[in-house]
Amino acid sequence: MYIVPIIDSILITYNRKWRWILTTISMSLVVLILWNTNVFFKNFKAEETAKMTIWANAYRELIDSALDDNKDLDLVLSIMTSNKTTPMIVVDSEGTVSTNNLPENLIENDSRIQNLIETFKKENQPIEVLSEGQVVQTIYYGNAPILAKLQYYPLALLLIVLLFLALVFFFNRSAQIAQQNKLWTGMAKETAHQIGTPLSALMGWIELLKARNDATLPLDDMTQDIDRLKTITERFSQIGAKPKLSPLNIVAITRDAVNYHQKRQSTLISIEFKSDSEEHIAQINPQLYGWTIENLIKNGIDAMKGQGVIQIEIIKDQQDVEVLIKDQGTGISKNNFLKIFEAGHTGKSRGWGLGLSLAKRIIEDYHNGKIKVHQSELGVGTTFSIRLNLV
């Protein structure tokens, strides 16, 4: 009986271990790519600077050659015309501006030229061309288009890494939630199975006692409690499976749950029930829906610390029927309106915090309805709302 859960646990641990190993390897590869890209960017930029230094030297040779008509300028001119990509702005000592690899309309637009010069200064150190110890030209150059694109590559890769980490987190979170759901489902079914055996024996003993016709025995009450155990067993057995829904009177089923609790509470607890009609038909699984009503009643009793009034009202609203459960408890702060339906969230010193989480699953997942905190005020009380479609 317990071998399958143990095997499942081992496989889950094994798979989780490999998931983290693969995640670590993937992250290491991404970090390596980022580092390699950064090194490549720096090397490329260094080569770009070296190329522009050679171009500046060639430019100086061209200026100096003006005094020597016999000097061979083929290599110098080849270097001067080799720059096809790097944007440049050359400013001579008299302030005359010439550009290379920039739109021609910038030549006459001083404001845009000045803006580009400031931008190029931030990207690269300007190069001064000296002739006879005097600065005759200043070359401002920006990053080549491929370098400009490459500098954003690490940022894009970092964004991909963050998205990857987010996906890993949500995947692991979903896997964890799925495993928890599987665990609760297995526990519920196992509980139903364990209760079923002694329950069958008790039913047999009740039948034997009835055959004795002993009026002193509280057989009716005992039968009701055994029927209650049967209902609990049916509820647990349906967790994790798609329950069967039938068109039933939600007013009658809710009243039965209220009556059961009212008989078993102290005189300090009063449960009031009213409905705008004696019949509202909705698709319901009576065991699971009744379980939800009982959980909300118990939740209200706990919130009131065993003393107060719980009001339950059923109202038709167009094509829906709404069930309101109101208590006079401590209330819930607004930032906890959604958190209270999370598994494990509880304000009590004892308990697992599964009641409201289970109620939400029963109503929304199994009955296609809605359950929420209708209204709540600290120190005054809370009203829960269940809304189901009418047939």
Secondary structure, 3 states (H helix, E strand, C coil): CCHHHHHHHHHHHHHHHHHHHHHHHHHHHHHHHHHHHHHHHHHHHHHHHHHHHHHHHHHHHHHHHHHCCCCCCHHHHHHHCCCCCCCEEEEECCCCEEEECCCHHHCCCHHHHHHHHHHHHHHCCCEEEEECCEEEEEEEECCCHHHHHHCCHHHHHHHHHHHHHHHHHHHHHHHHHHHHHHHHHHHHHHHHHHHHHHHHHHHHHHHHHHHCCCCCCCHHHHHHHHHHHHHHHHHHHHCCCCCCCEEEEHHHHHHHHHHHHHHCCCCCEEEEEEECCCCCEEEECHHHHHHHHHHHHHHHHHHCCCCEEEEEEEEEECCEEEEEEECCCCCCCHHHCCHHHCCCCCCCCCCCCCHHHHHHHHHHHHCCCEEEEEEEECCCEEEEEEEEEEC
